[in-house]
Amino acid sequence: MNDTAPGPKPAFDRHMLEALTCPQTQAVLEYDAERQELISKPAGLAYPIRDGIPVMLIDEARVLD
């Protein structure tokens, strides 16, 4: 078995979404499965999910159009 072989991306645990809020506004987040992001509409930011782990840093968030 080769642990370094690329495989499917780890899935984001949707139960985690219930505990997470936007670090800027404390608003509820929406999960965008296609883009692998957590969206904060009030802040206008999208937080990336990398390897199944949400990156909840404002500096790492993408500004929404």
N, CA, C and O atoms as a GROMACS GRO file, in nm:
protein
  260
    1MET      N    1   0.085  -0.119   0.000
    1MET     CA    2   0.000   0.000   0.000
    1MET      C    3   0.088   0.124   0.000
    1MET      O    4   0.185   0.131   0.076
    2ASN      N    5   0.056   0.220  -0.084
    2ASN     CA    6   0.136   0.341  -0.098
    2ASN      C    7   0.060   0.459  -0.040
    2ASN      O    8  -0.042   0.501  -0.096
    3ASP      N    9   0.107   0.515   0.072
    3ASP     CA   10   0.038   0.626   0.138
    3ASP      C   11   0.057   0.758   0.067
    3ASP      O   12  -0.013   0.855   0.098
    4THR      N   13   0.149   0.766  -0.028
    4THR     CA   14   0.175   0.893  -0.096
    4THR      C   15   0.100   0.904  -0.228
    4THR      O   16   0.108   1.007  -0.295
    5ALA      N   17   0.029   0.799  -0.267
    5ALA     CA   18  -0.044   0.802  -0.394
    5ALA      C   19  -0.160   0.900  -0.385
    5ALA      O   20  -0.232   0.902  -0.285
    6PRO      N   21  -0.179   0.981  -0.488
    6PRO     CA   22  -0.292   1.072  -0.485
    6PRO      C   23  -0.423   0.995  -0.488
    6PRO      O   24  -0.436   0.894  -0.557
    7GLY      N   25  -0.518   1.045  -0.413
    7GLY     CA   26  -0.648   0.981  -0.408
    7GLY      C   27  -0.756   1.087  -0.407
    7GLY      O   28  -0.728   1.204  -0.433
    8PRO      N   29  -0.876   1.047  -0.378
    8PRO     CA   30  -0.984   1.146  -0.372
    8PRO      C   31  -0.961   1.244  -0.258
    8PRO      O   32  -0.901   1.210  -0.156
    9LYS      N   33  -1.009   1.366  -0.276
    9LYS     CA   34  -0.996   1.467  -0.172
    9LYS      C   35  -1.077   1.424  -0.051
    9LYS      O   36  -1.186   1.368  -0.065
   10PRO      N   37  -1.024   1.449   0.069
   10PRO     CA   38  -1.103   1.419   0.189
   10PRO      C   39  -1.230   1.503   0.190
   10PRO      O   40  -1.228   1.620   0.151
   11ALA      N   41  -1.337   1.443   0.233
   11ALA     CA   42  -1.465   1.513   0.235
   11ALA      C   43  -1.471   1.608   0.354
   11ALA      O   44  -1.415   1.579   0.460
   12PHE      N   45  -1.537   1.720   0.336
   12PHE     CA   46  -1.560   1.814   0.443
   12PHE      C   47  -1.673   1.761   0.531
   12PHE      O   48  -1.778   1.721   0.480
   13ASP      N   49  -1.651   1.760   0.660
   13ASP     CA   50  -1.751   1.712   0.755
   13ASP      C   51  -1.856   1.821   0.776
   13ASP      O   52  -1.829   1.923   0.839
   14ARG      N   53  -1.974   1.799   0.722
   14ARG     CA   54  -2.080   1.900   0.730
   14ARG      C   55  -2.123   1.930   0.873
   14ARG      O   56  -2.177   2.037   0.900
   15HIS      N   57  -2.100   1.837   0.965
   15HIS     CA   58  -2.134   1.862   1.106
   15HIS      C   59  -2.045   1.974   1.162
   15HIS      O   60  -2.085   2.045   1.254
   16MET      N   61  -1.926   1.989   1.105
   16MET     CA   62  -1.836   2.095   1.148
   16MET      C   63  -1.895   2.232   1.115
   16MET      O   64  -1.869   2.330   1.185
   17LEU      N   65  -1.974   2.239   1.010
   17LEU     CA   66  -2.034   2.364   0.966
   17LEU      C   67  -2.123   2.424   1.076
   17LEU      O   68  -2.132   2.546   1.089
   18GLU      N   69  -2.186   2.340   1.155
   18GLU     CA   70  -2.272   2.386   1.262
   18GLU      C   71  -2.192   2.460   1.370
   18GLU      O   72  -2.247   2.548   1.438
   19ALA      N   73  -2.066   2.427   1.386
   19ALA     CA   74  -1.984   2.488   1.491
   19ALA      C   75  -1.904   2.607   1.442
   19ALA      O   76  -1.856   2.686   1.523
   20LEU      N   77  -1.888   2.622   1.311
   20LEU     CA   78  -1.805   2.729   1.257
   20LEU      C   79  -1.887   2.853   1.224
   20LEU      O   80  -2.001   2.844   1.179
   21THR      N   81  -1.827   2.969   1.249
   21THR     CA   82  -1.886   3.096   1.209
   21THR      C   83  -1.777   3.180   1.144
   21THR      O   84  -1.658   3.151   1.158
   22CYS      N   85  -1.818   3.282   1.073
   22CYS     CA   86  -1.723   3.371   1.009
   22CYS      C   87  -1.641   3.443   1.116
   22CYS      O   88  -1.698   3.501   1.208
   23PRO      N   89  -1.509   3.440   1.107
   23PRO     CA   90  -1.426   3.507   1.207
   23PRO      C   91  -1.439   3.660   1.206
   23PRO      O   92  -1.407   3.726   1.304
   24GLN      N   93  -1.486   3.714   1.095
   24GLN     CA   94  -1.500   3.860   1.086
   24GLN      C   95  -1.636   3.908   1.139
   24GLN      O   96  -1.643   4.008   1.211
   25THR      N   97  -1.743   3.836   1.104
   25THR     CA   98  -1.878   3.882   1.139
   25THR      C   99  -1.953   3.790   1.235
   25THR      O  100  -2.059   3.827   1.285
   26GLN      N  101  -1.900   3.672   1.260
   26GLN     CA  102  -1.965   3.567   1.340
   26GLN      C  103  -2.095   3.519   1.275
   26GLN      O  104  -2.180   3.462   1.343
   27ALA      N  105  -2.110   3.542   1.146
   27ALA     CA  106  -2.229   3.498   1.071
   27ALA      C  107  -2.221   3.349   1.041
   27ALA      O  108  -2.114   3.289   1.041
   28VAL      N  109  -2.337   3.291   1.015
   28VAL     CA  110  -2.346   3.152   0.973
   28VAL      C  111  -2.284   3.140   0.834
   28VAL      O  112  -2.297   3.230   0.751
   29LEU      N  113  -2.216   3.028   0.810
   29LEU     CA  114  -2.148   3.005   0.682
   29LEU      C  115  -2.228   2.909   0.596
   29LEU      O  116  -2.300   2.823   0.646
   30GLU      N  117  -2.214   2.924   0.464
   30GLU     CA  118  -2.275   2.833   0.368
   30GLU      C  119  -2.163   2.752   0.303
   30GLU      O  120  -2.055   2.804   0.274
   31TYR      N  121  -2.190   2.624   0.280
   31TYR     CA  122  -2.092   2.534   0.220
   31TYR      C  123  -2.112   2.530   0.070
   31TYR      O  124  -2.220   2.499   0.021
   32ASP      N  125  -2.005   2.560  -0.005
   32ASP     CA  126  -2.004   2.549  -0.151
   32ASP      C  127  -1.920   2.426  -0.185
   32ASP      O  128  -1.797   2.433  -0.187
   33ALA      N  129  -1.987   2.313  -0.211
   33ALA     CA  130  -1.917   2.186  -0.236
   33ALA      C  131  -1.835   2.190  -0.364
   33ALA      O  132  -1.726   2.133  -0.369
   34GLU      N  133  -1.886   2.257  -0.466
   34GLU     CA  134  -1.817   2.262  -0.594
   34GLU      C  135  -1.683   2.334  -0.583
   34GLU      O  136  -1.583   2.288  -0.639
   35ARG      N  137  -1.681   2.445  -0.513
   35ARG     CA  138  -1.558   2.525  -0.500
   35ARG      C  139  -1.478   2.491  -0.374
   35ARG      O  140  -1.368   2.542  -0.355
   36GLN      N  141  -1.535   2.404  -0.289
   36GLN     CA  142  -1.471   2.368  -0.163
   36GLN      C  143  -1.439   2.494  -0.082
   36GLN      O  144  -1.324   2.521  -0.048
   37GLU      N  145  -1.545   2.569  -0.052
   37GLU     CA  146  -1.532   2.692   0.025
   37GLU      C  147  -1.648   2.705   0.123
   37GLU      O  148  -1.755   2.647   0.103
   38LEU      N  149  -1.624   2.782   0.228
   38LEU     CA  150  -1.729   2.822   0.320
   38LEU      C  151  -1.753   2.969   0.295
   38LEU      O  152  -1.661   3.050   0.300
   39ILE      N  153  -1.878   3.004   0.267
   39ILE     CA  154  -1.914   3.138   0.224
   39ILE      C  155  -1.975   3.218   0.339
   39ILE      O  156  -2.065   3.170   0.408
   40SER      N  157  -1.925   3.339   0.357
   40SER     CA  158  -1.985   3.435   0.450
   40SER      C  159  -2.038   3.550   0.366
   40SER      O  160  -1.963   3.638   0.324
   41LYS      N  161  -2.170   3.549   0.343
   41LYS     CA  162  -2.230   3.656   0.262
   41LYS      C  163  -2.219   3.792   0.330
   41LYS      O  164  -2.189   3.890   0.262
   42PRO      N  165  -2.242   3.804   0.463
   42PRO     CA  166  -2.230   3.936   0.526
   42PRO      C  167  -2.090   3.997   0.514
   42PRO      O  168  -2.076   4.118   0.500
   43ALA      N  169  -1.987   3.912   0.520
   43ALA     CA  170  -1.849   3.962   0.508
   43ALA      C  171  -1.805   3.973   0.363
   43ALA      O  172  -1.709   4.043   0.332
   44GLY      N  173  -1.875   3.903   0.273
   44GLY     CA  174  -1.834   3.901   0.133
   44GLY      C  175  -1.706   3.822   0.113
   44GLY      O  176  -1.623   3.857   0.029
   45LEU      N  177  -1.690   3.714   0.192
   45LEU     CA  178  -1.568   3.634   0.187
   45LEU      C  179  -1.600   3.487   0.168
   45LEU      O  180  -1.706   3.439   0.209
   46ALA      N  181  -1.506   3.416   0.106
   46ALA     CA  182  -1.514   3.271   0.089
   46ALA      C  183  -1.388   3.210   0.148
   46ALA      O  184  -1.278   3.236   0.100
   47TYR      N  185  -1.405   3.128   0.251
   47TYR     CA  186  -1.292   3.063   0.318
   47TYR      C  187  -1.265   2.929   0.252
   47TYR      O  188  -1.358   2.850   0.235
   48PRO      N  189  -1.140   2.901   0.214
   48PRO     CA  190  -1.109   2.776   0.144
   48PRO      C  191  -1.114   2.655   0.237
   48PRO      O  192  -1.093   2.667   0.358
   49ILE      N  193  -1.142   2.540   0.178
   49ILE     CA  194  -1.131   2.412   0.248
   49ILE      C  195  -1.019   2.337   0.179
   49ILE      O  196  -1.029   2.307   0.060
   50ARG      N  197  -0.914   2.308   0.253
   50ARG     CA  198  -0.796   2.239   0.196
   50ARG      C  199  -0.780   2.104   0.264
   50ARG      O  200  -0.768   2.096   0.387
   51ASP      N  201  -0.779   2.000   0.186
   51ASP     CA  202  -0.765   1.863   0.237
   51ASP      C  203  -0.869   1.834   0.344
   51ASP      O  204  -0.840   1.765   0.443
   52GLY      N  205  -0.991   1.886   0.325
   52GLY     CA  206  -1.100   1.860   0.418
   52GLY      C  207  -1.100   1.949   0.541
   52GLY      O  208  -1.185   1.933   0.629
   53ILE      N  209  -1.005   2.044   0.549
   53ILE     CA  210  -0.993   2.131   0.666
   53ILE      C  211  -1.022   2.275   0.627
   53ILE      O  212  -0.956   2.329   0.539
   54PRO      N  213  -1.122   2.337   0.692
   54PRO     CA  214  -1.151   2.477   0.663
   54PRO      C  215  -1.038   2.568   0.711
   54PRO      O  216  -0.988   2.553   0.823
   55VAL      N  217  -0.998   2.660   0.627
   55VAL     CA  218  -0.895   2.758   0.663
   55VAL      C  219  -0.969   2.888   0.697
   55VAL      O  220  -1.009   2.964   0.609
   56MET      N  221  -0.987   2.911   0.827
   56MET     CA  222  -1.070   3.021   0.874
   56MET      C  223  -0.987   3.145   0.906
   56MET      O  224  -1.004   3.206   1.012
   57LEU      N  225  -0.899   3.180   0.815
   57LEU     CA  226  -0.816   3.299   0.830
   57LEU      C  227  -0.863   3.404   0.730
   57LEU      O  228  -0.873   3.376   0.610
   58ILE      N  229  -0.890   3.523   0.779
   58ILE     CA  230  -0.939   3.630   0.692
   58ILE      C  231  -0.840   3.657   0.579
   58ILE      O  232  -0.881   3.682   0.466
   59ASP      N  233  -0.712   3.652   0.609
   59ASP     CA  234  -0.608   3.677   0.508
   59ASP      C  235  -0.606   3.570   0.398
   59ASP      O  236  -0.558   3.597   0.288
   60GLU      N  237  -0.658   3.453   0.425
   60GLU     CA  238  -0.661   3.344   0.327
   60GLU      C  239  -0.793   3.340   0.249
   60GLU      O  240  -0.804   3.267   0.150
   61ALA      N  241  -0.891   3.418   0.293
   61ALA     CA  242  -1.023   3.416   0.229
   61ALA      C  243  -1.021   3.489   0.095
   61ALA      O  244  -0.944   3.582   0.074
   62ARG      N  245  -1.109   3.442   0.006
   62ARG     CA  246  -1.127   3.505  -0.124
   62ARG      C  247  -1.241   3.605  -0.112
   62ARG      O  248  -1.344   3.576  -0.052
   63VAL      N  249  -1.222   3.724  -0.169
   63VAL     CA  250  -1.327   3.825  -0.169
   63VAL      C  251  -1.429   3.787  -0.276
   63VAL      O  252  -1.394   3.760  -0.390
   64LEU      N  253  -1.556   3.785  -0.237
   64LEU     CA  254  -1.664   3.751  -0.330
   64LEU      C  255  -1.689   3.867  -0.426
   64LEU      O  256  -1.673   3.984  -0.391
   65ASP      N  257  -1.728   3.833  -0.547
   65ASP     CA  258  -1.759   3.936  -0.647
   65ASP      C  259  -1.892   4.003  -0.617
   65ASP      O  260  -1.934   4.092  -0.691
   0.00000   0.00000   0.00000
